[in-house]
Amino acid sequence: MNVTICSRKAAEELLRTDALSHTAVISFCDPPSTDRPAPTPPLDYTGAAARVFTVAVRDLDLSVLPDVGLTYDTYLLEADALAAFIYQARADGLDILCQCEYGQSRSAACAAAILEHFDSTGISIFADYRYYPNQVVYHKIMDALTRHGLNEQHHAKKL
């Protein structure tokens, strides 16, 4: 399973090719908000990617969450569903493309969590000067992947 990070601009270029036909895409975008202008709509991967999981979540640090009425527990509520999506993509032999607006923070955090969880190589993303992985996104996805993995192990033992 290859895990790739890209920006919206790079993803738009990929959409003009058939490069995503064997790829599960995780697309991060900004949600609607009363204190900000309307966000750019998520990219439409219909017919291009094998499957897509869109996550509307702002790129926030832990210290800022209370300022927008969130906590660690209420931020990125889709984490468990995203973990199931990642596990299924891996089981199906798909590559994973993590995409956000600039390809530096949310998508990098997601890729780092996937690589760390499955291959113990997530540090490579943190060590790469091109990326600034969002710590909250990283930990939320790592926690969800760990829970999902433990649930699968528990279920397998019952069988």
Backbone as a chain_set.jsonl record, in Angstrom:
{"seq": "MNVTICSRKAAEELLRTDALSHTAVISFCDPPSTDRPAPTPPLDYTGAAARVFTVAVRDLDLSVLPDVGLTYDTYLLEADALAAFIYQARADGLDILCQCEYGQSRSAACAAAILEHFDSTGISIFADYRYYPNQVVYHKIMDALTRHGLNEQHHAKKL", "coords": {"N": [[0.845, -1.178, 0.0], [0.781, 2.019, -1.045], [1.205, 5.238, 0.313], [0.313, 8.472, -0.237], [0.814, 12.013, -0.209], [-0.875, 14.953, -1.046], [-1.575, 18.205, -2.47], [-4.483, 20.249, -3.078], [-4.251, 21.395, -5.613], [-2.382, 19.662, -6.884], [-3.893, 17.339, -6.806], [-6.009, 18.047, -8.474], [-4.695, 18.021, -10.905], [-4.075, 15.283, -11.055], [-6.616, 14.298, -11.358], [-7.137, 14.689, -14.004], [-6.055, 12.565, -15.226], [-5.808, 8.93, -15.359], [-4.773, 8.033, -13.027], [-5.742, 7.497, -10.483], [-7.327, 5.278, -10.3], [-6.875, 2.942, -8.851], [-6.911, 3.73, -6.243], [-7.636, 4.82, -2.947], [-9.032, 7.693, -1.782], [-8.489, 10.179, 0.629], [-9.89, 13.023, 1.42], [-9.406, 16.143, 2.687], [-11.165, 19.001, 3.734], [-12.281, 22.373, 4.387], [-14.885, 22.99, 6.742], [-18.217, 24.475, 6.526], [-18.608, 27.674, 8.083], [-19.572, 30.122, 10.492], [-17.928, 32.222, 11.118], [-16.146, 32.597, 9.077], [-15.376, 33.077, 5.562], [-17.262, 31.421, 2.919], [-16.246, 28.082, 2.445], [-13.983, 26.513, 0.075], [-15.427, 24.191, -2.092], [-15.257, 20.568, -1.658], [-13.069, 18.499, -3.673], [-14.241, 16.779, -6.572], [-14.136, 13.492, -6.977], [-15.487, 11.607, -8.387], [-15.799, 8.802, -10.412], [-13.092, 8.772, -10.888], [-11.435, 7.976, -8.725], [-10.984, 4.95, -6.816], [-12.387, 4.822, -4.416], [-13.677, 7.248, -2.066], [-13.181, 9.279, 0.795], [-14.403, 11.969, 2.345], [-13.447, 14.561, 4.473], [-14.574, 17.082, 6.39], [-13.007, 19.31, 8.108], [-11.544, 21.733, 10.164], [-8.221, 23.089, 10.119], [-6.774, 23.005, 12.918], [-5.043, 23.769, 15.98], [-4.544, 22.078, 19.13], [-4.703, 23.862, 21.308], [-6.378, 25.857, 20.36], [-8.85, 24.773, 19.974], [-10.868, 25.085, 22.093], [-11.581, 27.763, 21.654], [-13.227, 27.715, 19.463], [-15.332, 26.264, 20.3], [-14.835, 23.522, 20.559], [-13.545, 20.304, 21.648], [-10.92, 17.907, 22.257], [-12.273, 15.489, 22.082], [-14.564, 16.172, 20.593], [-13.653, 17.041, 18.195], [-13.007, 16.191, 14.833], [-14.946, 14.061, 14.413], [-15.379, 12.033, 12.635], [-13.34, 10.199, 12.803], [-13.317, 7.412, 13.584], [-14.867, 6.203, 11.566], [-13.26, 6.88, 9.438], [-10.957, 5.409, 10.063], [-11.95, 2.811, 9.676], [-12.419, 2.97, 6.927], [-9.785, 3.25, 6.0], [-8.628, 0.813, 6.845], [-10.185, -0.943, 5.292], [-9.494, -0.138, 2.7], [-6.831, -0.859, 2.701], [-7.073, -3.642, 3.063], [-8.242, -4.249, 0.653], [-6.185, -3.85, -1.062], [-5.63, -1.329, -2.066], [-4.001, 1.757, -2.977], [-3.361, 4.712, -1.024], [-4.339, 8.038, -1.074], [-3.773, 11.019, 0.469], [-5.228, 14.064, 0.75], [-5.246, 17.577, 1.096], [-5.892, 21.119, 1.326], [-3.346, 22.496, 0.944], [-1.612, 20.39, 1.086], [0.054, 19.88, 3.272], [-0.519, 19.861, 6.053], [-3.116, 18.722, 7.351], [-3.469, 16.522, 5.583], [-0.882, 15.505, 5.619], [-0.645, 14.785, 8.284], [-2.556, 12.74, 8.426], [-1.462, 10.861, 6.623], [0.938, 10.337, 7.976], [-0.054, 9.127, 10.306], [-1.23, 6.801, 9.24], [1.025, 5.529, 8.103], [2.602, 5.225, 10.393], [0.984, 3.604, 12.01], [0.666, 1.194, 10.513], [3.241, 0.566, 9.491], [5.203, 1.587, 11.147], [6.592, 3.884, 10.311], [5.881, 6.522, 10.318], [7.246, 8.72, 11.296], [8.822, 9.615, 9.262], [7.341, 11.443, 7.818], [7.048, 13.553, 9.606], [9.693, 14.284, 9.757], [10.241, 15.349, 7.302], [10.842, 18.311, 5.719], [8.959, 19.551, 4.078], [6.461, 19.207, 5.12], [3.995, 19.874, 7.656], [2.667, 18.335, 9.865], [-0.579, 18.225, 11.262], [-1.03, 18.047, 14.605], [-3.281, 17.335, 16.166], [-5.022, 16.125, 14.319], [-3.37, 14.0, 13.547], [-3.144, 12.515, 16.005], [-5.853, 11.951, 16.564], [-6.51, 10.283, 14.378], [-4.6, 8.251, 14.687], [-5.393, 7.211, 17.202], [-7.945, 6.262, 16.499], [-7.301, 4.358, 14.504], [-5.859, 2.556, 16.06], [-7.86, 1.695, 17.872], [-9.611, 0.493, 16.017], [-7.993, -1.535, 14.968], [-7.587, -3.079, 17.285], [-10.223, -3.869, 17.769], [-10.67, -5.443, 15.484], [-8.824, -7.514, 15.973], [-9.886, -8.556, 18.318], [-12.383, -9.426, 17.394], [-11.531, -11.372, 15.544], [-10.421, -13.269, 17.238], [-12.69, -14.269, 18.491], [-13.844, -15.71, 16.478]], "CA": [[0.0, 0.0, 0.0], [1.485, 3.295, -1.099], [0.49, 6.355, 0.911], [0.801, 9.692, -0.865], [0.271, 13.281, 0.272], [-0.894, 15.957, -2.111], [-2.377, 19.413, -2.329], [-5.655, 20.329, -3.952], [-3.775, 21.676, -6.971], [-1.802, 18.425, -7.422], [-5.003, 16.391, -6.996], [-6.737, 18.469, -9.673], [-3.92, 17.519, -12.038], [-4.258, 13.832, -11.089], [-7.975, 14.022, -11.826], [-7.137, 14.745, -15.471], [-5.451, 11.313, -15.679], [-6.476, 7.77, -14.747], [-3.831, 7.584, -12.003], [-6.384, 7.225, -9.194], [-8.279, 4.17, -10.431], [-6.576, 1.925, -7.835], [-6.568, 4.551, -5.087], [-8.631, 5.316, -2.012], [-8.684, 9.081, -1.501], [-8.969, 10.838, 1.839], [-9.87, 14.431, 1.034], [-9.707, 17.073, 3.776], [-11.603, 20.328, 3.306], [-12.807, 23.188, 5.482], [-16.346, 22.955, 6.867], [-18.851, 25.793, 6.58], [-18.422, 28.31, 9.374], [-20.181, 31.454, 10.567], [-16.899, 33.247, 11.307], [-15.221, 32.594, 7.943], [-16.073, 33.026, 4.265], [-17.632, 30.07, 2.457], [-15.062, 27.299, 2.061], [-13.918, 25.926, -1.261], [-16.044, 22.852, -2.026], [-14.306, 19.466, -1.844], [-12.876, 18.025, -5.04], [-15.136, 15.706, -7.003], [-13.344, 12.368, -7.467], [-16.407, 10.657, -8.999], [-15.332, 8.155, -11.624], [-11.632, 8.811, -10.995], [-10.822, 7.215, -7.636], [-11.684, 3.714, -6.45], [-13.325, 5.258, -3.373], [-13.315, 8.552, -1.492], [-13.686, 9.651, 2.114], [-14.203, 13.41, 2.498], [-13.47, 14.99, 5.866], [-14.671, 18.532, 6.544], [-12.473, 19.635, 9.428], [-10.605, 22.853, 10.113], [-6.827, 22.824, 10.482], [-6.641, 23.696, 14.198], [-4.191, 23.225, 17.035], [-5.264, 21.694, 20.349], [-4.932, 25.04, 22.156], [-7.397, 26.71, 19.743], [-10.143, 24.084, 19.94], [-11.894, 25.712, 22.945], [-11.991, 29.051, 21.082], [-14.284, 27.467, 18.465], [-16.339, 25.407, 20.917], [-14.511, 22.104, 20.388], [-12.573, 19.649, 22.516], [-10.295, 16.789, 21.556], [-13.303, 14.474, 21.84], [-15.57, 16.604, 19.623], [-12.964, 17.386, 16.947], [-12.832, 15.079, 13.898], [-15.855, 12.991, 14.824], [-15.341, 10.975, 11.619], [-12.095, 9.435, 12.934], [-13.537, 5.964, 13.594], [-15.294, 5.819, 10.22], [-12.071, 7.019, 8.6], [-10.109, 4.249, 10.348], [-12.554, 1.658, 8.99], [-12.168, 3.205, 5.503], [-8.363, 2.973, 5.777], [-8.443, -0.636, 6.972], [-10.799, -1.6, 4.145], [-8.656, 0.168, 1.528], [-5.629, -1.703, 2.83], [-7.484, -5.03, 2.817], [-8.55, -4.366, -0.773], [-4.961, -3.647, -1.829], [-5.617, -0.014, -2.702], [-3.11, 2.802, -2.502], [-4.11, 5.765, -0.35], [-3.932, 9.409, -1.34], [-4.264, 11.96, 1.472], [-5.239, 15.371, 0.092], [-5.852, 18.74, 1.729], [-5.737, 22.319, 0.497], [-1.953, 22.747, 0.571], [-0.842, 19.155, 1.136], [1.123, 20.034, 4.252], [-0.881, 19.728, 7.459], [-4.093, 17.668, 7.634], [-3.157, 15.323, 4.787], [0.396, 14.969, 6.111], [-0.936, 14.128, 9.565], [-3.262, 11.496, 8.117], [-0.476, 9.935, 6.04], [1.864, 9.945, 9.038], [-0.753, 8.181, 11.185], [-1.36, 5.532, 8.515], [2.359, 4.917, 8.007], [3.047, 4.832, 11.738], [0.159, 2.5, 12.497], [0.882, -0.056, 9.787], [4.643, 0.275, 9.167], [6.102, 2.276, 12.095], [7.437, 4.812, 9.558], [5.236, 7.832, 10.288], [8.217, 9.771, 11.612], [9.379, 10.125, 8.002], [6.55, 12.611, 7.422], [7.419, 14.627, 10.527], [11.078, 14.667, 9.479], [10.317, 15.954, 5.971], [10.63, 19.754, 5.87], [7.828, 20.011, 3.26], [5.201, 18.958, 5.799], [3.743, 20.365, 9.009], [1.492, 17.534, 10.242], [-1.442, 18.706, 12.324], [-0.9, 17.111, 15.731], [-4.59, 16.833, 16.611], [-5.475, 15.187, 13.287], [-2.514, 12.813, 13.673], [-3.493, 11.719, 17.188], [-7.216, 11.441, 16.42], [-6.496, 9.152, 13.441], [-3.839, 7.161, 15.334], [-6.264, 6.61, 18.223], [-9.015, 5.517, 15.812], [-6.692, 3.177, 13.874], [-5.533, 1.611, 17.142], [-9.135, 1.092, 18.312], [-10.115, -0.378, 14.949], [-7.125, -2.716, 14.935], [-7.892, -3.903, 18.464], [-11.543, -4.466, 17.54], [-10.51, -6.534, 14.501], [-8.15, -8.618, 16.656], [-10.853, -9.138, 19.256], [-13.371, -10.135, 16.574], [-10.868, -12.549, 14.952], [-10.254, -14.26, 18.312], [-13.989, -14.872, 18.752], [-14.149, -16.642, 15.394]], "C": [[0.885, 1.234, 0.0], [0.606, 4.37, -0.491], [1.13, 7.631, 0.383], [0.094, 10.902, -0.273], [0.222, 14.23, -0.913], [-1.809, 17.123, -1.773], [-3.594, 19.318, -3.243], [-5.217, 20.52, -5.405], [-3.198, 20.411, -7.623], [-2.894, 17.391, -7.68], [-5.815, 16.756, -8.229], [-6.017, 17.989, -10.936], [-4.08, 16.007, -12.179], [-5.64, 13.459, -11.635], [-8.08, 14.065, -13.349], [-6.528, 13.476, -16.082], [-6.277, 10.155, -15.138], [-5.614, 7.201, -13.624], [-4.488, 7.166, -10.694], [-7.311, 6.012, -9.211], [-8.064, 3.059, -9.403], [-6.224, 2.599, -6.502], [-7.799, 4.897, -4.258], [-8.173, 6.715, -1.609], [-9.303, 9.526, -0.185], [-8.782, 12.326, 1.576], [-10.312, 15.312, 2.199], [-10.099, 18.423, 3.194], [-12.118, 21.074, 4.533], [-14.327, 23.07, 5.533], [-16.926, 24.366, 6.771], [-18.703, 26.368, 7.993], [-19.051, 29.693, 9.355], [-19.135, 32.554, 10.667], [-15.896, 33.331, 10.159], [-16.014, 32.622, 6.639], [-16.365, 31.577, 3.862], [-16.391, 29.321, 1.998], [-15.139, 26.841, 0.602], [-14.54, 24.536, -1.186], [-15.005, 21.753, -2.223], [-14.197, 19.081, -3.314], [-13.835, 16.879, -5.333], [-14.291, 14.607, -7.663], [-14.208, 11.316, -8.174], [-15.852, 10.116, -10.319], [-13.818, 8.112, -11.774], [-10.955, 7.923, -9.955], [-11.652, 5.969, -7.335], [-12.725, 3.982, -5.363], [-12.789, 6.518, -2.717], [-13.951, 8.714, -0.116], [-13.372, 11.135, 2.277], [-14.389, 13.787, 3.959], [-13.484, 16.514, 5.902], [-14.259, 18.887, 7.963], [-11.451, 20.761, 9.284], [-9.231, 22.427, 10.617], [-6.506, 23.612, 11.75], [-5.668, 22.986, 15.13], [-5.044, 22.94, 18.271], [-5.615, 22.918, 21.193], [-6.053, 25.941, 21.631], [-8.777, 26.065, 19.774], [-11.196, 24.737, 20.838], [-12.414, 27.044, 22.388], [-13.104, 28.898, 20.057], [-15.314, 26.457, 18.984], [-16.095, 23.919, 20.755], [-13.575, 21.618, 21.48], [-11.904, 18.552, 21.686], [-11.349, 15.744, 21.182], [-14.31, 14.88, 20.77], [-14.957, 17.029, 18.284], [-12.785, 16.116, 16.119], [-13.652, 13.853, 14.325], [-15.855, 11.807, 13.856], [-14.155, 10.029, 11.777], [-12.319, 7.921, 12.893], [-13.988, 5.45, 12.227], [-14.117, 5.899, 9.249], [-11.125, 5.839, 8.82], [-10.644, 3.001, 9.644], [-12.314, 1.76, 7.482], [-10.717, 2.84, 5.157], [-8.098, 1.476, 5.841], [-9.017, -1.374, 5.763], [-9.985, -1.359, 2.876], [-7.402, -0.698, 1.54], [-5.96, -3.161, 2.523], [-7.764, -5.273, 1.34], [-7.344, -4.108, -1.664], [-4.881, -2.312, -2.549], [-4.501, 0.859, -2.139], [-3.978, 3.861, -1.839], [-3.489, 7.11, -0.681], [-4.58, 10.289, -0.285], [-4.125, 13.355, 0.884], [-5.888, 16.415, 0.983], [-5.503, 19.96, 0.883], [-4.3, 22.524, 0.022], [-1.07, 21.498, 0.612], [0.282, 19.196, 2.153], [0.728, 19.662, 5.671], [-1.852, 18.574, 7.727], [-3.77, 16.389, 6.87], [-1.853, 14.686, 5.243], [0.192, 14.23, 7.432], [-1.613, 12.783, 9.346], [-2.283, 10.454, 7.572], [0.492, 9.438, 7.105], [1.221, 8.92, 9.973], [-0.878, 6.814, 10.518], [-0.016, 4.811, 8.475], [2.859, 4.449, 9.368], [2.276, 3.606, 12.216], [0.511, 1.167, 11.825], [2.357, -0.431, 9.611], [5.66, 0.862, 10.135], [7.064, 3.23, 11.385], [6.84, 6.226, 9.481], [6.178, 8.984, 10.566], [8.818, 10.371, 10.343], [8.618, 11.357, 7.519], [6.916, 13.8, 8.309], [8.83, 15.148, 10.246], [11.252, 15.38, 8.138], [9.93, 17.431, 6.062], [9.454, 20.296, 5.061], [6.5, 19.947, 4.008], [5.194, 19.526, 7.212], [2.521, 19.626, 9.545], [0.727, 18.13, 11.426], [-1.456, 17.654, 13.433], [-2.24, 16.523, 16.168], [-5.122, 15.813, 15.601], [-4.677, 13.89, 13.396], [-2.978, 11.928, 14.832], [-4.92, 11.167, 17.114], [-7.24, 10.216, 15.493], [-5.719, 7.986, 14.025], [-4.704, 6.451, 16.373], [-7.334, 5.742, 17.561], [-8.47, 4.26, 15.136], [-6.356, 2.124, 14.921], [-6.797, 0.914, 17.637], [-9.645, 0.105, 17.271], [-9.301, -1.671, 14.874], [-7.394, -3.65, 16.103], [-9.246, -4.582, 18.314], [-11.464, -5.606, 16.545], [-9.841, -7.739, 15.148], [-9.098, -9.336, 17.578], [-11.895, -9.971, 18.508], [-12.779, -11.417, 15.986], [-10.696, -13.645, 16.006], [-11.557, -14.973, 18.618], [-14.36, -15.905, 17.69], [-13.34, -17.859, 15.587]], "O": [[1.648, 1.462, 0.939], [-0.597, 4.414, -0.745], [2.333, 7.845, 0.534], [-1.072, 10.829, 0.116], [1.17, 14.304, -1.695], [-2.686, 17.033, -0.913], [-3.703, 18.414, -4.071], [-5.75, 19.881, -6.311], [-3.494, 20.123, -8.783], [-2.829, 16.651, -8.661], [-6.265, 15.871, -8.956], [-6.656, 17.6, -11.913], [-4.207, 15.499, -13.293], [-5.803, 12.429, -12.29], [-9.03, 13.524, -13.915], [-6.488, 13.329, -17.304], [-7.326, 10.368, -14.53], [-5.714, 6.017, -13.305], [-3.835, 6.53, -9.865], [-8.006, 5.753, -8.229], [-8.995, 2.306, -9.116], [-5.377, 2.125, -5.745], [-8.858, 5.222, -4.794], [-7.046, 6.892, -1.146], [-10.48, 9.285, 0.081], [-7.657, 12.823, 1.518], [-11.457, 15.234, 2.643], [-9.45, 18.928, 2.277], [-12.358, 20.477, 5.582], [-14.986, 23.053, 4.493], [-16.196, 25.346, 6.921], [-18.679, 25.624, 8.973], [-19.062, 30.361, 8.322], [-19.42, 33.705, 10.335], [-14.904, 34.054, 10.254], [-17.183, 32.238, 6.61], [-15.782, 30.638, 4.403], [-15.577, 29.861, 1.249], [-16.209, 26.794, -0.004], [-14.201, 23.77, -0.283], [-13.986, 21.973, -2.878], [-15.118, 19.309, -4.098], [-14.191, 16.109, -4.441], [-13.795, 14.783, -8.776], [-13.71, 10.246, -8.523], [-15.488, 10.876, -11.216], [-13.311, 7.477, -12.699], [-10.008, 7.202, -10.271], [-12.861, 5.939, -7.567], [-13.821, 3.423, -5.398], [-11.598, 6.819, -2.8], [-15.102, 8.338, 0.104], [-12.204, 11.517, 2.339], [-15.36, 13.385, 4.601], [-12.519, 17.159, 5.493], [-15.051, 18.78, 8.9], [-10.604, 20.736, 8.391], [-9.108, 21.519, 11.438], [-6.026, 24.744, 11.68], [-5.497, 21.769, 15.072], [-6.13, 23.498, 18.431], [-6.717, 22.996, 21.735], [-6.621, 26.716, 22.4], [-9.78, 26.761, 19.614], [-12.326, 24.931, 20.391], [-13.565, 27.407, 22.63], [-13.847, 29.847, 19.805], [-16.069, 25.873, 18.207], [-17.038, 23.128, 20.805], [-12.904, 22.406, 22.147], [-12.291, 18.309, 20.543], [-11.313, 15.185, 20.086], [-14.863, 14.01, 20.096], [-15.687, 17.343, 17.343], [-12.442, 15.069, 16.668], [-13.115, 12.771, 14.561], [-16.28, 10.709, 14.214], [-13.982, 9.132, 10.951], [-11.568, 7.216, 12.219], [-13.548, 4.391, 11.78], [-13.997, 5.074, 8.343], [-10.551, 5.324, 7.861], [-9.872, 2.224, 9.081], [-12.038, 0.754, 6.829], [-10.46, 2.196, 4.14], [-7.413, 0.931, 4.976], [-8.408, -2.321, 5.265], [-9.806, -2.271, 2.069], [-6.974, -1.203, 0.503], [-5.217, -3.835, 1.809], [-7.548, -6.375, 0.834], [-7.461, -4.141, -2.889], [-4.15, -2.174, -3.53], [-4.109, 0.721, -0.981], [-5.188, 3.907, -2.062], [-2.276, 7.296, -0.582], [-5.805, 10.305, -0.157], [-3.018, 13.781, 0.554], [-6.949, 16.177, 1.56], [-4.879, 19.826, -0.17], [-4.063, 22.705, -1.172], [0.094, 21.549, 0.214], [1.344, 18.616, 1.931], [1.573, 19.187, 6.429], [-1.447, 17.549, 8.276], [-3.793, 15.298, 7.441], [-1.73, 13.461, 5.254], [0.787, 13.178, 7.664], [-1.28, 11.799, 10.008], [-2.281, 9.304, 8.013], [0.83, 8.254, 7.136], [1.87, 7.959, 10.385], [-0.656, 5.786, 11.158], [0.066, 3.621, 8.779], [3.474, 3.387, 9.474], [2.864, 2.675, 12.767], [0.637, 0.142, 12.494], [2.692, -1.615, 9.584], [6.862, 0.656, 9.963], [8.214, 3.375, 11.8], [7.266, 7.031, 8.653], [5.936, 10.106, 10.122], [9.275, 11.514, 10.354], [9.202, 12.225, 6.872], [7.074, 14.919, 7.822], [9.119, 16.323, 10.476], [12.309, 15.954, 7.876], [8.806, 17.756, 6.443], [8.992, 21.404, 5.333], [5.519, 20.559, 3.585], [6.23, 19.642, 7.867], [1.45, 20.219, 9.67], [1.311, 18.487, 12.448], [-1.85, 16.509, 13.211], [-2.32, 15.341, 16.502], [-5.618, 14.755, 15.989], [-5.25, 12.802, 13.343], [-3.181, 10.727, 14.655], [-5.171, 10.044, 17.55], [-7.911, 9.227, 15.789], [-6.137, 6.838, 13.876], [-4.738, 5.221, 16.414], [-7.599, 4.625, 18.005], [-9.107, 3.208, 15.188], [-6.549, 0.931, 14.689], [-6.814, -0.306, 17.802], [-10.066, -1.0, 17.615], [-9.857, -2.76, 14.735], [-7.426, -4.869, 15.936], [-9.402, -5.743, 18.69], [-12.116, -6.633, 16.731], [-10.248, -8.874, 14.898], [-9.124, -10.565, 17.628], [-12.246, -11.073, 18.93], [-13.459, -12.442, 15.938], [-10.816, -14.828, 15.689], [-11.547, -16.154, 18.968], [-15.096, -16.853, 17.964], [-13.429, -18.793, 14.79]]}, "num_chains": 1, "name": "protein.A"}
